[in-house]
Amino acid sequence: MSERHTYRVIVRGTWDGLTDEARVRLLAEAAEHGLTSMRFTEEGSLSYEPSPLKHFSMRYVVVSDAADGEEMAGAIAEDRAQTALRERGYGFRDLRSTVTDLDTMKINRKSASRR
Protein backbone atom coordinates (compact mmCIF):
# COMPACT_ATOMS: atom_id res chain seq x y z
CA MET A 1 0.00 0.00 0.00
CA SER A 2 1.38 3.40 -0.91
CA GLU A 3 1.83 6.29 1.46
CA ARG A 4 -1.01 8.82 1.70
CA HIS A 5 -0.45 12.57 2.09
CA THR A 6 -2.81 15.31 3.14
CA TYR A 7 -2.90 18.41 0.96
CA ARG A 8 -4.49 21.81 1.44
CA VAL A 9 -5.59 23.19 -1.89
CA ILE A 10 -6.88 26.65 -2.74
CA VAL A 11 -8.75 26.75 -6.06
CA ARG A 12 -9.20 30.26 -7.46
CA GLY A 13 -11.36 31.31 -10.35
CA THR A 14 -13.41 34.02 -11.98
CA TRP A 15 -17.20 34.17 -12.15
CA ASP A 16 -18.33 33.98 -15.77
CA GLY A 17 -21.72 34.02 -17.43
CA LEU A 18 -23.66 34.19 -14.19
CA THR A 19 -27.41 34.21 -14.66
CA ASP A 20 -29.40 36.95 -12.96
CA GLU A 21 -30.74 34.33 -10.52
CA ALA A 22 -27.22 33.10 -9.66
CA ARG A 23 -25.97 36.66 -9.18
CA VAL A 24 -28.87 37.50 -6.85
CA ARG A 25 -28.25 34.29 -4.85
CA LEU A 26 -24.50 34.99 -4.55
CA LEU A 27 -25.11 38.55 -3.39
CA ALA A 28 -27.74 37.39 -0.87
CA GLU A 29 -25.39 34.75 0.55
CA ALA A 30 -22.23 36.90 0.50
CA ALA A 31 -22.07 37.28 4.28
CA GLU A 32 -21.87 33.47 4.59
CA HIS A 33 -18.91 33.33 2.18
CA GLY A 34 -16.60 36.05 3.50
CA LEU A 35 -13.30 35.92 5.35
CA THR A 36 -14.74 34.05 8.32
CA SER A 37 -15.90 31.17 6.11
CA MET A 38 -12.41 30.32 4.86
CA ARG A 39 -11.84 26.77 6.04
CA PHE A 40 -10.13 23.79 4.46
CA THR A 41 -12.63 20.91 4.21
CA GLU A 42 -13.14 17.86 2.02
CA GLU A 43 -16.38 19.36 0.69
CA GLY A 44 -14.72 22.72 0.06
CA SER A 45 -15.56 26.15 1.37
CA LEU A 46 -16.47 28.94 -1.02
CA SER A 47 -15.41 32.53 -0.38
CA TYR A 48 -15.77 35.72 -2.42
CA GLU A 49 -16.23 39.45 -2.17
CA PRO A 50 -19.65 40.71 -3.28
CA SER A 51 -18.41 44.01 -4.65
CA PRO A 52 -17.39 43.59 -7.31
CA LEU A 53 -18.64 40.05 -7.84
CA LYS A 54 -15.66 38.94 -9.92
CA HIS A 55 -13.34 36.37 -8.29
CA PHE A 56 -13.80 33.50 -5.85
CA SER A 57 -11.78 30.86 -4.05
CA MET A 58 -12.57 27.43 -2.69
CA ARG A 59 -10.50 25.65 -0.05
CA TYR A 60 -10.16 21.87 0.05
CA VAL A 61 -8.45 19.13 2.00
CA VAL A 62 -7.38 16.33 -0.33
CA VAL A 63 -5.91 13.04 0.83
CA SER A 64 -4.20 11.07 -1.94
CA ASP A 65 -1.23 8.89 -2.73
CA ALA A 66 2.04 10.68 -2.12
CA ALA A 67 3.38 9.19 -5.36
CA ASP A 68 0.72 11.13 -7.31
CA GLY A 69 2.05 14.37 -5.85
CA GLU A 70 0.75 17.89 -5.58
CA GLU A 71 -0.33 18.05 -9.23
CA MET A 72 -2.88 15.27 -8.70
CA ALA A 73 -4.15 16.88 -5.48
CA GLY A 74 -4.70 20.12 -7.39
CA ALA A 75 -6.54 18.30 -10.18
CA ILE A 76 -8.79 16.51 -7.65
CA ALA A 77 -9.65 19.81 -5.93
CA GLU A 78 -10.32 21.56 -9.24
CA ASP A 79 -12.64 18.71 -10.26
CA ARG A 80 -14.50 19.01 -6.94
CA ALA A 81 -14.80 22.78 -7.44
CA GLN A 82 -16.15 22.39 -10.98
CA THR A 83 -18.74 19.87 -9.80
CA ALA A 84 -19.86 22.02 -6.85
CA LEU A 85 -20.12 25.21 -8.92
CA ARG A 86 -22.03 23.50 -11.74
CA GLU A 87 -24.44 21.89 -9.25
CA ARG A 88 -25.19 25.37 -7.89
CA GLY A 89 -25.64 26.80 -11.38
CA TYR A 90 -22.66 29.18 -11.17
CA GLY A 91 -20.72 30.04 -14.31
CA PHE A 92 -16.94 30.22 -13.90
CA ARG A 93 -13.63 30.18 -15.77
CA ASP A 94 -9.87 30.22 -15.28
CA LEU A 95 -9.59 27.75 -12.39
CA ARG A 96 -6.10 27.44 -10.95
CA SER A 97 -4.88 25.86 -7.76
CA THR A 98 -2.21 26.30 -5.12
CA VAL A 99 -1.27 23.14 -3.24
CA THR A 100 0.50 22.63 0.10
CA ASP A 101 1.58 19.14 1.17
CA LEU A 102 1.04 19.12 4.93
CA ASP A 103 3.16 15.98 5.36
CA THR A 104 6.30 17.57 3.92
CA MET A 105 5.79 21.10 5.22
CA LYS A 106 8.55 22.29 7.50
CA ILE A 107 7.59 23.92 10.76
CA ASN A 108 10.05 26.50 12.04
CA ARG A 109 9.97 26.47 15.80
CA LYS A 110 11.61 29.16 17.85
CA SER A 111 14.39 27.87 20.04
CA ALA A 112 14.10 28.26 23.81
CA SER A 113 16.79 30.97 23.76
CA ARG A 114 14.74 33.10 21.34
CA ARG A 115 11.56 33.19 23.44
N, C-alpha and C positions, 0 to 999 in steps of 0.2 A: 504494500500500500504506500502510495506516495505521501509526502509531507504536505500538509494544508497550511496556507497562510491567510491571515485576515488583512484585508485592504480597506482603507477609507477612500472613497472615490467621490469627487465633486464633478458633476456633469453640468456644464454651462451651455446655454443656448439663447436664441432670440425668438421671441414670439413672431409668428408669421401667419397671415391670412386668418386672423381670429374673426369669428362671426360676431355679430353684435351681441348675441346671447352669451357667448363665451367671454367677451370683454366685460359685460355687465357682471357676470358671475365672478370673474377674477377681481374686479374692483370691489365688489361686495365682500369678498373673502380676504381682501388684502391684509387686514389686521391679523388674521390667522397665519399668514405666510411671511411675516416680517423677520427681523433679526432674532427674536426670541424663539422662533420655530426651527432654527437651524440645528438639526440633530442628524447624526449618522445612524441610519436604521436600514434593515434589510429591505423594507418596503419603500424607502426613500422619503425624504422630506423636501417639499417644494418651498422655495422662498423667492420673493421678487419685490420690487418697489412699484407701487401703483402709479407713480407720476415721474417720468413717463412710463407707461406700460410697454417696455421694450425688451429687457433681458430677464432671465430667470436662472436659478441654479437648483439642482437637486443633489442631496447628499445620501450616499449609500454605504452600507457595510457589505462587502463581498468576501465570502470565504471560498477559496478555490485552490487547486493544486499549485504548489510553489513552482513546479516545473513550467507551468503555463505563464507565469510571470505577471507583471503589472499590465502588460498590453491586453491580456485576456480579461483581467479584472475590469479594466476600463471598458472593454467591449460588452461585457456582461451588464455593467451599470448603464451604459448607453442604451442597450436593448431594453432594460427595465424601464428607463425613462421614456423611451419611445412608446412602449406599450401603455404606460400610465397616462401619458399626455394624450394619446389617441383615444383611450377609453373615456377620458374626460371631454373629448371633443375640442382640444386645444391645438391650433396650428403652430408649428415651430420649424426652425431650421438651424443649421450651423452648430450641431452638438459637438462638444469637445470635452475631454475629461482630463482631470488631474488625479493621479493615483499615489497613495502613500501606503507602503507595505509596513504594517505595524510590527511584524515579526523581525524586521531587519533595521528598524528605526533605532538610531542611537539616542540615548537619553544622557544629556550632560548634567551630571549632579555636581553641586558645589561641594568642595571639600570642606571638612570641619574647620580648617583654618580660615576659610573665606566667609564664614557665617558671621 
